[in-house]
Amino acid sequence: RRAGRYQDQEGYGYQGESYPQEEDAASDATEGHDDEDQMYEGEYQGIPHPDEVKAAQRAARAKARQAQAGATELEELAEQYEDIMEDCGHGRFQWSLFIVLGLALMADGVECFVVGFVLPSAEKDMCLSNGEKGMLGLIVFLGMMVGAFIWGGMADKLGRRKCLIWALTINCVFAFLSSFAQGYGFFLFFRLISGIGIGGSVPIVYSYFSEFLQMDKRGEHLSWLCMFWMVGGIYASFTAWGIIPHYGWGFSMGTEFQFHSWRVFVLVCALPAITSLVGLMFMPESPRFLLENAKHDEAWMILKNVHDTNWRAKGQPEKVFQVTHIKAPKTQEDEFIEIQSATGTAMQRWAVRTLTLCKLVLKNVASLLGPELRLSTMFMAIIWFTMAFSYYGLGVWFPDMIKYLQQEEYESKVKVFHRERVERFHFNFSLENQIHREGEYINDKFINIQMKSVKFENSLFEDCYFEDIESTETIFENCTIRSTVFYNTDLYEERFIDCRLENTTFLHNKKGCHLDIDEENDVLIYLVSFLGSLAVLPGNIISALFMEKIGRVKIIGLSMLISAGCTFFLFLSFSQAAIIAWQCLFCGVSVAAWNGIEVITVELYPASKRATAFGVLNALCKLAAILGTSIFASFVGVTKVVPILLSCTALVCGGLVALKLPETREKILQ
C-alpha cells in the first residue's frame, strides 16, 4: 500500500490513504475484492495504474499551487474541491442525482412541444385567431427567457437546489391551472408563468450536476444528461399522438366548462416536473455553492455523505472520508446581508433582503462583461444565439413546410363544379374540397351535413334551408342569397364575402368552436416530431463518448459546420419524405453542438457566476428562438431560399467563433 499525507501551504488538514482500488477507475467486476489480491493487467506492459496517474496529477496541482504564491482563496478552494471529488468517486449518488435532474431537463424539453401540439385543438375550443395562435406559440419562449435570467441569477445567491425546487413548483402549479383555463387570456397567462418556472431548469441543472463531478467525468456525464431533453421531446410526441386525437376523452359542465383530450395531454406533460420535484426533496444542496458562501459544516456533511454512499455501493464501506477541514472564504456580500437582515421589522428585513438580492444578481450579471470574462461571454453569446436561431427556426420551418406541401397536394385534388343548377334537392352528404362557380340552388335543403374547404362563387341561393351545419374553411363569395334560413349552423355572416343577403334569416347559430371534420390532428405531424427527437440519440451517444477525447471546442465547431451543410442541402428537397430525412439528420448532428455548448458554458465560469452566466446565455437562446420561429414561419409557402441561407450563415458564423474558444476539458471547475 502507498500511504501519505496531503497538506498544502495553508494547512488544510486533508489526509488520506491511496489504495490501488481507491477510485472507480477499475472495472465493476473487481469491486469488493481484496485489494492485495489484485494484479493490474497493464503492470507488465509498463502502463501506469489509473490511481498512480491521478496521484501524479494531484501532486502536480499541489506543486503548481505552492509555486503560485499569489493564488486566491477561491483558486485554492477549487483545487482542494477537485481532490475531494476524486476521493468521493463517481457512483450511486451521482447516478441518483442524474435521474432527478434529468427529469427536470426532460420537463424543459416537454414544455417546448406542449403548445405546438395542443394548438390545433385549443384553437377550436377557444376560437383563436391567427394572431392569438402566434402569440400563444411565442409566449412559452418568452416565459422561459425571463425564467432563465431570474432563476439563473438567484441560484448563485440562494442555492441551486432551493431555486430549482421553486422553479419546478411554479411550473407544475401553473401547468395544472392552464389545463382547466377556459378563456384565452387565462390560458395565455398560465402558460407564461409556467414557462417562467421551467425556464430555470436548464441553467440550474447543469450548474448543479457539474459540481458533483470530478474533472475526468464531467464532459461525458453532462453530455449523457443532455439526452433527457431528447427524451422530453419523445415523451411529448408519443403522449400527444396517443391522447389528443381522442377528443372524447374528457367531460363538460354545460357550455361554459369543457375539458377535452388536449387538456388531459397538458396535465400528463407536467408529470416529469412533478417527479423531479419529489426526487429533489431527497437531494442535498451543492456543497460547492455552500463553500462559496462560507457554509463549511453543511458542505462537509454533504461531501461525506456522497463519499460514503458511493463506496458503500461499491462494497467498500470501510473507506473513511479523510477531510477534516475545507477552507471556505467569507465574502463581503455575505456580511452585508447578515448586517442588513439583523435590523428592523420582519417586513423591512424582507424588503432589504429582496433589494439586496436584486442588486447582487445584477452585479453578478454585470461582472460577466468584466475584463476576465468579457471575451468568453461575447463568444458564448454569439454561439448560443446563432445555434438557437437556426435550431428553433428550422424546428418550426420543417413541420410548417410539411403542412404546406400537404395543403398543396390537397388543393391539387379540388373538384370544380361550373354553372350547375340544383332544384328541390336534399343534400344529406358531406361536401369537401370543392369549388362551385355560378351555380343556382333553388328550394334546396342542406341538413345535418359537414362542409370542409368548400367555396361558392357568384352563385344564387333562393328559398333554401340550412340546418345543423358544421363547416371548416367554407365561404360564400359574391353570392346572392334570397329568402333563405340558416338554423343551428356555424355559417356566420363573416363567411359571406361581398354577398347580397335578401330576406335571409339566421336562427340559433352555433356558439363556441368545434373540431374540424377530421379533427385536424394530423398523425404525420406527431410522427415528424417523434422522429426528429429520436434522431438526436446517435448524436447524443457519439458526443458523450468523444467529449473528453476530442474536446468541447472541436465538437461544437465541427457539429455547427456540418449542420450548416445539412441545411444547404435542403435546396434539393421537394417532397415530404426528403424534408423529414434532412430534419432527422440536422437534429442528429446539431445535438452534438448543443452538448458541447452546455458543457463548456459550465466550465468557463467560476462557481459564483456559473448559474448566472448560464441563465443569461439561455435567456439569449430563447430570444433567438422567438426571432427564429417568427422569421422562418413567415417564409413558409413564399420561398425556402431565405430560411436556408439565414440558418446556414448563422451556423457557419457560430462554428467559426466556437473554434476560438479555449479548451476546458482538463480544467478544474473554478
Secondary structure, 3 states (H helix, E strand, C coil): CEEEEECCCCCCCEEEEECCCCCCCCCHHHCCCCHHHCCCCCHHHCCCCHHHHHHHHHHHHHHHHHHCCCCCHHHHHHHHHHHHHHHHCCCHHHHHHHHHHHHHHHHHHHHHHHHHHHHHHHHHHHCCCHHHHHHHHHHHHHHHHHHHHHHHHHHHHHCHHHHHHHHHHHHHHHHHHHHHCCCHHHHHHHHHHHHHHHCCHHHHHHHHHHCCCCHHHHHHHHHHHHHHHHHHHHHHHHHHHHHCCCCCCCEEECCCEEECHHHHHHHHCCHHHHHHHHHHCCCCCCHHHHHHCCCHHHHHHHHHHHHHHHHHHCCCCCCCCCECCCCCCCCHHHHHHHHHHCCCCHHHHHHHHHHHHHHHHHHHHHHCCCCCCHHHHHHHHHHHHHHHHHHHHHHHHHHHHHHHHHHHHHHCCCEEEECCEEECCEECCCEEEEEEECCEEECCEEEEEEEEEEEEECCEEECCEEEEEEEECCEEECCEEECCEEEEECCCHHHEECCEEECCEEECCCCCCCCCCCCCCCHHHHHHHHHHHHCHHHHHHHHHHHHHHHCHHHHHHHHHHHHHHHHHHHHHCCCHHHHHHHHHHHHHHHHHHHHHHHHHHHHHCCCCCHHHHHHHHHHHHHHHHHHHHHHHHHCCCCCCHHHHHHHHHHHHHHHHHHCCCCCCCCCCCC
